[in-house]
Amino acid sequence: MGILIYSRARNLNVKTSRAHFSHAVTTEAIHAALKQVKYPGFSRDIVSFGLVRAAAFADGTARVSLALTTSDPKVPAQLKREVDQCLRALPGVNDTVIEIAVAPARAAPAAGGNLAGTAGTPKTIALAVAIASGKGGVGKSTFAVNLACALAQHLTAKGRPGRIGLMDCDIYGPSVPLMIGLGGGRPEVAEGNILIPLEKHGVKVMSMGFLVDDNTPVVWRGPMIMKTIQQFVQNVRWGELDLLLVDLPPGTGDAQLSLVQTLPLDGAVLVTTPQLAATNIARKGGLMFQKVNVPLLGVAENMSYFLDPAGNRHTLFGEGGGQKTADSLGTILLGQVPLLPEIRAGGDAGEPVVVSSPDGEAARVFRAIGETLLARVTPKPVPAAGR
C-alpha cells in the first residue's frame, strides 16, 4: 500500500479579475503546463514519464494526482513545489490540490542504494548492472552481448553455468536477439503469466524483440515503456543468476527512469567511442546515474583502435576519450575494445566474437573487462529457491 502525500495550497489574495479566465483551464491545459516540470535528475518531464494519473479543474481549483516510486523523500516534496508553481501560473487558478502517491521501498538496497522500490524484485538475482551509453551508435548492444557471453564462459569454467542474464531494454530497437542468435524466438509462458527467458551461449535473455515481429514498429509512450520494464524484472523466471546485465537504450529517458525505479542496480557501465562527440554524451549519462545513486563501475571504450593485418594499431576515432571520461566521473577505464570486422560479422551471424573466435584479440579484451567488472561488485547472498 502506497504512502499518500496530500497537499492543499491556498492563495487568498488572488484578484477577482482573474476569475473570468477560469473557463480556459481545461484538463489538456493542465497536462500541457505540467510538461514544464522535470523529474529530478532527468531531462524528461513528469507527463511523458507517465507520472500524472489525474488532472481536473473546478471553481478555481486545479487538482492533480501523481504516482511514483522512490526512496528519496526529497523527490515528492520537490515535485509538489514545482507542480504548485506551474499550476498557479495558469490564468484562473487560485487554489491547488496536489496528491502524490509514493510506492514504499521495503528496504534500501544493499549495494546501489538507488531509487528502486524493491517489493517486486526477484530475490534470485545476486547482482544487476546496467550497460549504458548516453549516445546511440557506439556499439553498446554489441558490447553487452559479448560481455554477457564472456561472463558466461568465465562462470561456466568455474562450475556455475547458466548464471548470467541479459535483459534487453531497448524497446524501440531491440537488436540483442539477432546478435546473440535468438532472432525469431518466442518465450514460453508459465503459470501465472510468467515468461521463461530464452537461452543461448550460456546466457538467459529477455527482449522486446521476442514479443513483436520484425515488421511491427513499437510506437509507445512513457507509461507503456515503464510497464514493460517492470514486467521484464518482475514477471520473468530468471532463476538463480550471479549477474543480470541490462542493455539500456541511449539517452536519459523513460527506460532509464523505469529501471532505477524498479530494480536496485548494483552499478552501471558506460560505453563510449573515443571521439569527443561520444564522450561528452557518455559523461552526461554517467552524471545521470550518479544523481539517482547508481554506482559507476567503469567506462568501456569501444571501437578504440583498428588492427591491420600486420598487427599495427590505428586510432581511427581519436584516442584517450574513454580514459578522460572515466577520470571526469571518478571511475576507471575497464578496457578498450578494438574495431575489428569479426565483431560486426559475429553480431550479424548470431555468433558473438567471444564465441566464434575465443582466442582472438577481441575475446581477450571482453574477458578481461568481465573479470574486472566482477571484481568491482560484491555479490549479495542468493536464496536456494525462488522465481
DRENDO-1510 file (C-alpha; in Angstrom, 1 decimal, always signed):
<recs>
REC; n; res; u; v; w
REC; 1; MET; +0.0; +0.0; +0.0 .
REC; 2; GLY; +1.4; +3.3; -1.0 .
REC; 3; ILE; +2.2; +6.3; +1.1 .
REC; 4; LEU; -0.1; +9.2; +0.2 .
REC; 5; ILE; +1.1; +12.7; +0.4 .
REC; 6; TYR; -1.7; +15.2; +0.3 .
REC; 7; SER; -1.1; +18.9; -0.1 .
REC; 8; ARG; -3.6; +21.7; -0.3 .
REC; 9; ALA; -2.1; +25.1; -1.1 .
REC; 10; ARG; -4.2; +28.3; -1.0 .
REC; 11; ASN; -3.8; +31.7; -2.3 .
REC; 12; LEU; -6.4; +34.0; -0.7 .
REC; 13; ASN; -5.0; +37.2; -2.3 .
REC; 14; VAL; -5.7; +36.4; -5.9 .
REC; 15; LYS; -7.5; +39.3; -7.6 .
REC; 16; THR; -11.1; +38.5; -8.6 .
REC; 17; SER; -10.3; +39.9; -12.1 .
REC; 18; ARG; -8.7; +36.6; -12.9 .
REC; 19; ALA; -11.9; +34.7; -12.4 .
REC; 20; HIS; -13.1; +35.3; -16.0 .
REC; 21; PHE; -10.2; +33.2; -17.3 .
REC; 22; SER; -11.3; +30.1; -15.4 .
REC; 23; HIS; -13.2; +28.7; -18.3 .
REC; 24; ALA; -9.9; +28.3; -20.2 .
REC; 25; VAL; -8.3; +25.9; -17.7 .
REC; 26; THR; -9.0; +22.5; -19.2 .
REC; 27; THR; -7.5; +19.1; -18.3 .
REC; 28; GLU; -5.5; +19.4; -21.5 .
REC; 29; ALA; -4.2; +22.8; -20.4 .
REC; 30; ILE; -3.1; +21.4; -17.1 .
REC; 31; HIS; -1.3; +18.5; -18.8 .
REC; 32; ALA; +0.4; +20.9; -21.2 .
REC; 33; ALA; +1.6; +23.1; -18.3 .
REC; 34; LEU; +2.9; +20.1; -16.3 .
REC; 35; LYS; +5.2; +19.3; -19.2 .
REC; 36; GLN; +7.4; +22.0; -17.8 .
REC; 37; VAL; +8.1; +20.0; -14.7 .
REC; 38; LYS; +11.1; +17.7; -15.0 .
REC; 39; TYR; +11.6; +14.7; -12.9 .
REC; 40; PRO; +14.6; +15.5; -10.5 .
REC; 41; GLY; +17.8; +14.5; -12.2 .
REC; 42; PHE; +16.3; +13.8; -15.6 .
REC; 43; SER; +15.6; +15.9; -18.7 .
REC; 44; ARG; +12.2; +14.3; -19.3 .
REC; 45; ASP; +9.0; +15.8; -17.9 .
REC; 46; ILE; +6.6; +14.1; -15.5 .
REC; 47; VAL; +3.8; +13.9; -18.1 .
REC; 48; SER; +5.9; +11.9; -20.6 .
REC; 49; PHE; +7.2; +9.7; -17.8 .
REC; 50; GLY; +3.5; +8.8; -17.1 .
REC; 51; LEU; +3.6; +10.0; -13.5 .
REC; 52; VAL; +0.4; +12.2; -13.9 .
REC; 53; ARG; -2.5; +10.0; -13.1 .
REC; 54; ALA; -5.3; +12.5; -13.0 .
REC; 55; ALA; -5.9; +16.2; -13.5 .
REC; 56; ALA; -9.0; +18.4; -13.2 .
REC; 57; PHE; -10.2; +22.0; -12.6 .
REC; 58; ALA; -13.3; +23.3; -10.9 .
REC; 59; ASP; -14.3; +26.5; -9.1 .
REC; 60; GLY; -10.8; +28.0; -9.4 .
REC; 61; THR; -9.1; +24.9; -8.0 .
REC; 62; ALA; -6.6; +22.7; -10.1 .
REC; 63; ARG; -6.4; +19.1; -8.8 .
REC; 64; VAL; -3.5; +16.9; -9.8 .
REC; 65; SER; -2.6; +13.3; -8.8 .
REC; 66; LEU; +0.9; +11.9; -9.2 .
REC; 67; ALA; +2.2; +8.4; -8.6 .
REC; 68; LEU; +5.9; +7.5; -8.4 .
REC; 69; THR; +8.3; +5.1; -6.8 .
REC; 70; THR; +11.3; +6.5; -4.9 .
REC; 71; SER; +13.1; +6.1; -1.7 .
REC; 72; ASP; +14.3; +9.7; -1.7 .
REC; 73; PRO; +12.0; +11.8; +0.4 .
REC; 74; LYS; +13.2; +15.0; -1.3 .
REC; 75; VAL; +11.7; +14.0; -4.7 .
REC; 76; PRO; +8.0; +14.1; -3.8 .
REC; 77; ALA; +8.5; +17.4; -1.9 .
REC; 78; GLN; +10.3; +19.0; -4.8 .
REC; 79; LEU; +7.7; +17.8; -7.3 .
REC; 80; LYS; +4.9; +19.2; -5.1 .
REC; 81; ARG; +6.5; +22.6; -5.1 .
REC; 82; GLU; +7.2; +22.7; -8.8 .
REC; 83; VAL; +3.7; +21.4; -9.7 .
REC; 84; ASP; +2.1; +24.0; -7.5 .
REC; 85; GLN; +4.2; +26.8; -9.0 .
REC; 86; CYS; +3.4; +25.6; -12.5 .
REC; 87; LEU; -0.4; +25.4; -11.9 .
REC; 88; ARG; -0.5; +28.8; -10.3 .
REC; 89; ALA; +0.9; +30.3; -13.5 .
REC; 90; LEU; -2.3; +29.3; -15.3 .
REC; 91; PRO; -4.8; +32.2; -15.5 .
REC; 92; GLY; -7.8; +31.4; -13.4 .
REC; 93; VAL; -6.1; +29.1; -10.9 .
REC; 94; ASN; -6.3; +30.4; -7.4 .
REC; 95; ASP; -6.0; +27.2; -5.4 .
REC; 96; THR; -4.3; +23.8; -5.9 .
REC; 97; VAL; -4.8; +20.3; -4.6 .
REC; 98; ILE; -1.8; +18.0; -5.2 .
REC; 99; GLU; -1.8; +14.4; -4.3 .
REC; 100; ILE; +1.4; +12.3; -4.6 .
REC; 101; ALA; +1.2; +8.5; -4.1 .
REC; 102; VAL; +4.6; +7.1; -3.3 .
REC; 103; ALA; +5.2; +3.4; -3.5 .
REC; 104; PRO; +7.1; +2.4; -0.4 .
REC; 105; ALA; +10.6; +0.9; -0.6 .
REC; 106; ARG; +10.7; -2.2; +1.5 .
REC; 107; ALA; +14.4; -1.6; +2.3 .
REC; 108; ALA; +17.3; +0.3; +1.0 .
REC; 109; PRO; +19.2; -1.8; -1.5 .
REC; 110; ALA; +22.5; -3.1; +0.0 .
REC; 111; ALA; +24.8; -2.1; -2.8 .
REC; 112; GLY; +23.3; +0.6; -5.0 .
REC; 113; GLY; +21.1; +2.4; -2.6 .
REC; 114; ASN; +19.2; +3.9; -5.5 .
REC; 115; LEU; +15.6; +4.9; -6.1 .
REC; 116; ALA; +14.1; +1.5; -6.7 .
REC; 117; GLY; +11.2; +0.2; -4.7 .
REC; 118; THR; +12.3; -3.4; -4.2 .
REC; 119; ALA; +8.9; -5.0; -3.4 .
REC; 120; GLY; +8.7; -6.9; -6.7 .
REC; 121; THR; +12.4; -7.6; -7.3 .
REC; 122; PRO; +13.4; -11.2; -7.9 .
REC; 123; LYS; +15.4; -12.4; -4.9 .
REC; 124; THR; +17.4; -14.9; -7.0 .
REC; 125; ILE; +19.4; -12.2; -8.8 .
REC; 126; ALA; +22.6; -11.6; -7.0 .
REC; 127; LEU; +23.8; -8.5; -9.0 .
REC; 128; ALA; +22.2; -6.2; -11.6 .
REC; 129; VAL; +24.4; -4.0; -13.7 .
REC; 130; ALA; +23.2; -1.5; -16.4 .
REC; 131; ILE; +25.1; -1.2; -19.7 .
REC; 132; ALA; +24.5; +2.4; -20.9 .
REC; 133; SER; +25.9; +4.8; -23.4 .
REC; 134; GLY; +24.0; +8.1; -23.5 .
REC; 135; LYS; +24.6; +8.3; -27.2 .
REC; 136; GLY; +23.5; +5.9; -29.9 .
REC; 137; GLY; +25.8; +4.3; -32.5 .
REC; 138; VAL; +28.7; +3.4; -30.1 .
REC; 139; GLY; +28.1; -0.3; -30.2 .
REC; 140; LYS; +26.6; -0.7; -26.8 .
REC; 141; SER; +24.4; -3.7; -27.6 .
REC; 142; THR; +27.3; -5.5; -29.3 .
REC; 143; PHE; +29.4; -4.8; -26.2 .
REC; 144; ALA; +26.6; -6.0; -23.9 .
REC; 145; VAL; +26.1; -9.3; -25.8 .
REC; 146; ASN; +29.8; -10.1; -26.0 .
REC; 147; LEU; +30.3; -9.1; -22.3 .
REC; 148; ALA; +27.5; -11.4; -21.3 .
REC; 149; CYS; +28.9; -14.3; -23.3 .
REC; 150; ALA; +32.4; -13.7; -21.9 .
REC; 151; LEU; +31.0; -13.7; -18.3 .
REC; 152; ALA; +29.0; -16.9; -19.0 .
REC; 153; GLN; +32.2; -18.6; -20.2 .
REC; 154; HIS; +34.0; -17.4; -17.1 .
REC; 155; LEU; +31.4; -18.7; -14.7 .
REC; 156; THR; +31.0; -22.0; -16.7 .
REC; 157; ALA; +34.7; -22.6; -16.3 .
REC; 158; LYS; +34.2; -22.2; -12.5 .
REC; 159; GLY; +31.3; -24.7; -12.5 .
REC; 160; ARG; +28.5; -22.2; -12.4 .
REC; 161; PRO; +26.8; -22.4; -15.9 .
REC; 162; GLY; +23.6; -20.6; -16.7 .
REC; 163; ARG; +24.1; -17.8; -14.1 .
REC; 164; ILE; +24.3; -14.8; -16.5 .
REC; 165; GLY; +21.2; -13.0; -17.7 .
REC; 166; LEU; +20.8; -10.3; -20.3 .
REC; 167; MET; +17.7; -8.0; -20.3 .
REC; 168; ASP; +17.3; -6.0; -23.5 .
REC; 169; CYS; +15.5; -2.8; -22.5 .
REC; 170; ASP; +15.9; -1.1; -25.9 .
REC; 171; ILE; +12.2; -1.1; -26.5 .
REC; 172; TYR; +12.2; +0.7; -29.9 .
REC; 173; GLY; +15.2; -1.0; -31.5 .
REC; 174; PRO; +15.9; -4.4; -29.8 .
REC; 175; SER; +19.0; -5.9; -31.5 .
REC; 176; VAL; +20.1; -8.4; -28.9 .
REC; 177; PRO; +18.1; -11.3; -30.3 .
REC; 178; LEU; +19.8; -11.0; -33.7 .
REC; 179; MET; +23.3; -10.5; -32.2 .
REC; 180; ILE; +23.1; -13.5; -29.8 .
REC; 181; GLY; +21.5; -15.9; -32.3 .
REC; 182; LEU; +17.9; -15.9; -31.0 .
REC; 183; GLY; +16.2; -14.0; -33.8 .
REC; 184; GLY; +12.6; -15.1; -34.3 .
REC; 185; GLY; +12.5; -16.8; -30.9 .
REC; 186; ARG; +9.4; -16.6; -28.7 .
REC; 187; PRO; +9.4; -17.2; -24.9 .
REC; 188; GLU; +7.2; -19.7; -23.2 .
REC; 189; VAL; +4.6; -18.5; -20.8 .
REC; 190; ALA; +4.3; -20.4; -17.5 .
REC; 191; GLU; +1.6; -20.5; -14.9 .
REC; 192; GLY; +0.8; -17.0; -13.6 .
REC; 193; ASN; +1.8; -15.4; -16.9 .
REC; 194; ILE; +5.4; -15.7; -16.0 .
REC; 195; LEU; +7.7; -15.5; -19.1 .
REC; 196; ILE; +10.5; -18.1; -19.5 .
REC; 197; PRO; +13.7; -16.4; -20.9 .
REC; 198; LEU; +15.4; -17.9; -23.9 .
REC; 199; GLU; +18.9; -19.1; -23.5 .
REC; 200; LYS; +21.9; -19.1; -25.9 .
REC; 201; HIS; +25.7; -19.3; -25.4 .
REC; 202; GLY; +25.0; -19.8; -21.6 .
REC; 203; VAL; +23.1; -16.5; -21.3 .
REC; 204; LYS; +19.5; -16.2; -20.4 .
REC; 205; VAL; +17.9; -13.5; -22.5 .
REC; 206; MET; +14.7; -11.4; -22.5 .
REC; 207; SER; +13.9; -8.8; -25.1 .
REC; 208; MET; +11.1; -6.9; -26.7 .
REC; 209; GLY; +12.3; -8.4; -29.9 .
REC; 210; PHE; +10.9; -11.7; -28.8 .
REC; 211; LEU; +7.4; -10.2; -28.4 .
REC; 212; VAL; +6.9; -8.4; -31.7 .
REC; 213; ASP; +7.8; -9.4; -35.2 .
REC; 214; ASP; +10.3; -7.5; -37.4 .
REC; 215; ASN; +7.6; -5.7; -39.3 .
REC; 216; THR; +5.9; -4.2; -36.2 .
REC; 217; PRO; +7.2; -0.9; -35.0 .
REC; 218; VAL; +6.8; -0.2; -31.3 .
REC; 219; VAL; +5.0; +3.2; -31.0 .
REC; 220; TRP; +4.7; +3.7; -27.3 .
REC; 221; ARG; +4.8; +6.5; -24.8 .
REC; 222; GLY; +6.2; +6.6; -21.3 .
REC; 223; PRO; +3.6; +4.5; -19.3 .
REC; 224; MET; +3.8; +1.5; -21.7 .
REC; 225; ILE; +7.6; +1.6; -21.6 .
REC; 226; MET; +7.6; +1.7; -17.8 .
REC; 227; LYS; +5.2; -1.2; -17.6 .
REC; 228; THR; +7.2; -3.4; -20.0 .
REC; 229; ILE; +10.4; -2.9; -18.0 .
REC; 230; GLN; +8.6; -3.7; -14.8 .
REC; 231; GLN; +7.3; -6.9; -16.4 .
REC; 232; PHE; +10.8; -7.9; -17.6 .
REC; 233; VAL; +12.1; -7.5; -14.0 .
REC; 234; GLN; +9.2; -8.9; -12.0 .
REC; 235; ASN; +7.4; -11.4; -14.4 .
REC; 236; VAL; +10.3; -13.3; -15.9 .
REC; 237; ARG; +11.6; -16.5; -14.4 .
REC; 238; TRP; +15.3; -15.6; -14.4 .
REC; 239; GLY; +16.2; -18.4; -11.9 .
REC; 240; GLU; +19.3; -18.0; -9.9 .
REC; 241; LEU; +21.7; -15.5; -11.5 .
REC; 242; ASP; +25.1; -14.3; -10.4 .
REC; 243; LEU; +24.7; -11.3; -12.6 .
REC; 244; LEU; +22.0; -9.7; -14.7 .
REC; 245; LEU; +23.2; -7.3; -17.4 .
REC; 246; VAL; +20.6; -4.7; -18.5 .
REC; 247; ASP; +21.2; -3.3; -22.0 .
REC; 248; LEU; +19.7; +0.2; -21.9 .
REC; 249; PRO; +18.7; +2.4; -24.9 .
REC; 250; PRO; +20.6; +5.6; -25.5 .
REC; 251; GLY; +19.6; +8.7; -23.5 .
REC; 252; THR; +18.2; +9.5; -20.1 .
REC; 253; GLY; +14.5; +8.9; -20.6 .
REC; 254; ASP; +11.7; +6.5; -19.9 .
REC; 255; ALA; +13.6; +3.3; -19.8 .
REC; 256; GLN; +16.3; +4.7; -17.5 .
REC; 257; LEU; +13.9; +6.1; -15.0 .
REC; 258; SER; +11.7; +3.0; -15.1 .
REC; 259; LEU; +14.7; +0.8; -14.4 .
REC; 260; VAL; +16.1; +2.7; -11.4 .
REC; 261; GLN; +12.5; +2.8; -10.0 .
REC; 262; THR; +12.0; -1.0; -10.4 .
REC; 263; LEU; +15.4; -2.8; -9.9 .
REC; 264; PRO; +18.0; -1.9; -7.3 .
REC; 265; LEU; +21.1; -1.6; -9.6 .
REC; 266; ASP; +24.5; -2.5; -8.2 .
REC; 267; GLY; +26.2; -0.4; -10.8 .
REC; 268; ALA; +26.4; +0.9; -14.3 .
REC; 269; VAL; +29.0; +0.6; -17.1 .
REC; 270; LEU; +29.3; +3.4; -19.7 .
REC; 271; VAL; +30.2; +2.5; -23.3 .
REC; 272; THR; +31.7; +5.2; -25.5 .
REC; 273; THR; +33.8; +5.6; -28.5 .
REC; 274; PRO; +37.0; +7.7; -28.3 .
REC; 275; GLN; +35.8; +10.9; -30.1 .
REC; 276; LEU; +34.5; +14.0; -28.2 .
REC; 277; ALA; +31.0; +13.7; -29.8 .
REC; 278; ALA; +30.5; +10.4; -28.0 .
REC; 279; THR; +32.4; +11.1; -24.7 .
REC; 280; ASN; +30.5; +14.3; -24.0 .
REC; 281; ILE; +27.2; +12.4; -24.1 .
REC; 282; ALA; +28.6; +9.5; -22.2 .
REC; 283; ARG; +29.7; +11.8; -19.4 .
REC; 284; LYS; +26.1; +13.2; -19.1 .
REC; 285; GLY; +24.8; +9.6; -18.9 .
REC; 286; GLY; +27.3; +9.0; -16.1 .
REC; 287; LEU; +26.1; +12.1; -14.2 .
REC; 288; MET; +22.5; +10.9; -14.5 .
REC; 289; PHE; +23.4; +7.6; -12.8 .
REC; 290; GLN; +25.2; +9.5; -10.1 .
REC; 291; LYS; +22.1; +11.7; -9.5 .
REC; 292; VAL; +20.0; +8.6; -8.9 .
REC; 293; ASN; +22.6; +7.0; -6.7 .
REC; 294; VAL; +23.7; +4.2; -9.0 .
REC; 295; PRO; +27.5; +3.5; -8.7 .
REC; 296; LEU; +29.6; +3.8; -11.8 .
REC; 297; LEU; +31.7; +0.7; -12.2 .
REC; 298; GLY; +33.7; +2.0; -15.1 .
REC; 299; VAL; +33.9; +3.2; -18.7 .
REC; 300; ALA; +34.5; +0.8; -21.7 .
REC; 301; GLU; +36.0; +2.4; -24.8 .
REC; 302; ASN; +34.5; +0.7; -27.9 .
REC; 303; MET; +36.0; +0.9; -31.4 .
REC; 304; SER; +39.1; +2.1; -29.6 .
REC; 305; TYR; +41.6; +1.2; -32.4 .
REC; 306; PHE; +41.8; -0.8; -35.6 .
REC; 307; LEU; +44.3; -3.6; -36.0 .
REC; 308; ASP; +45.5; -4.0; -39.6 .
REC; 309; PRO; +46.7; -7.4; -40.9 .
REC; 310; ALA; +50.2; -6.6; -39.9 .
REC; 311; GLY; +49.1; -6.1; -36.3 .
REC; 312; ASN; +49.6; -2.3; -36.3 .
REC; 313; ARG; +47.1; -0.2; -34.3 .
REC; 314; HIS; +45.3; +2.8; -35.9 .
REC; 315; THR; +43.2; +5.1; -33.8 .
REC; 316; LEU; +40.5; +6.0; -36.4 .
REC; 317; PHE; +38.3; +7.8; -33.9 .
REC; 318; GLY; +41.0; +9.5; -31.9 .
REC; 319; GLU; +42.4; +8.3; -28.6 .
REC; 320; GLY; +42.2; +8.9; -24.9 .
REC; 321; GLY; +38.4; +9.8; -24.8 .
REC; 322; GLY; +37.5; +6.8; -22.7 .
REC; 323; GLN; +40.1; +7.5; -20.1 .
REC; 324; LYS; +39.2; +11.2; -19.9 .
REC; 325; THR; +35.5; +10.3; -19.4 .
REC; 326; ALA; +36.4; +7.8; -16.6 .
REC; 327; ASP; +38.6; +10.4; -14.9 .
REC; 328; SER; +36.0; +13.1; -15.1 .
REC; 329; LEU; +33.4; +10.8; -13.5 .
REC; 330; GLY; +35.8; +9.5; -10.8 .
REC; 331; THR; +35.8; +5.9; -12.1 .
REC; 332; ILE; +38.1; +3.6; -14.1 .
REC; 333; LEU; +38.6; +2.6; -17.7 .
REC; 334; LEU; +37.6; -1.0; -17.8 .
REC; 335; GLY; +39.2; -1.7; -21.2 .
REC; 336; GLN; +39.5; -0.8; -24.8 .
REC; 337; VAL; +37.6; -2.9; -27.4 .
REC; 338; PRO; +39.2; -2.9; -30.9 .
REC; 339; LEU; +37.4; -2.2; -34.1 .
REC; 340; LEU; +37.5; -5.5; -35.9 .
REC; 341; PRO; +35.4; -6.8; -38.8 .
REC; 342; GLU; +34.9; -10.1; -37.0 .
REC; 343; ILE; +33.0; -8.3; -34.2 .
REC; 344; ARG; +30.5; -7.0; -36.6 .
REC; 345; ALA; +30.3; -10.3; -38.5 .
REC; 346; GLY; +29.7; -12.2; -35.3 .
REC; 347; GLY; +26.8; -9.9; -34.4 .
REC; 348; ASP; +25.2; -10.3; -37.8 .
REC; 349; ALA; +25.5; -14.1; -37.7 .
REC; 350; GLY; +24.3; -14.5; -34.1 .
REC; 351; GLU; +27.7; -15.9; -33.1 .
REC; 352; PRO; +29.3; -13.2; -30.8 .
REC; 353; VAL; +33.1; -12.9; -31.4 .
REC; 354; VAL; +33.9; -14.3; -27.9 .
REC; 355; VAL; +32.1; -17.5; -29.0 .
REC; 356; SER; +33.2; -17.6; -32.7 .
REC; 357; SER; +36.8; -16.5; -32.0 .
REC; 358; PRO; +37.5; -17.3; -28.4 .
REC; 359; ASP; +41.3; -17.0; -28.8 .
REC; 360; GLY; +41.2; -13.7; -30.7 .
REC; 361; GLU; +42.2; -10.2; -29.5 .
REC; 362; ALA; +38.5; -9.1; -29.1 .
REC; 363; ALA; +37.6; -12.1; -27.0 .
REC; 364; ARG; +40.6; -11.5; -24.8 .
REC; 365; VAL; +39.6; -7.9; -24.2 .
REC; 366; PHE; +36.0; -8.8; -23.4 .
REC; 367; ARG; +37.1; -11.5; -20.9 .
REC; 368; ALA; +39.4; -9.0; -19.2 .
REC; 369; ILE; +36.6; -6.4; -18.9 .
REC; 370; GLY; +34.3; -9.1; -17.5 .
REC; 371; GLU; +36.8; -10.2; -14.8 .
REC; 372; THR; +37.5; -6.6; -13.8 .
REC; 373; LEU; +33.7; -5.9; -13.6 .
REC; 374; LEU; +33.2; -8.9; -11.3 .
REC; 375; ALA; +36.0; -7.7; -9.1 .
REC; 376; ARG; +34.3; -4.3; -8.6 .
REC; 377; VAL; +30.9; -5.6; -7.4 .
REC; 378; THR; +30.2; -7.6; -4.3 .
REC; 379; PRO; +27.6; -10.4; -4.7 .
REC; 380; LYS; +24.6; -10.5; -2.3 .
REC; 381; PRO; +23.5; -13.9; -0.9 .
REC; 382; VAL; +21.1; -15.7; -3.2 .
REC; 383; PRO; +18.4; -17.9; -1.8 .
REC; 384; ALA; +18.4; -21.5; -2.8 .
REC; 385; ALA; +14.9; -21.3; -4.4 .
REC; 386; GLY; +12.6; -18.7; -5.8 .
REC; 387; ARG; +11.4; -17.2; -9.1 .
</recs>
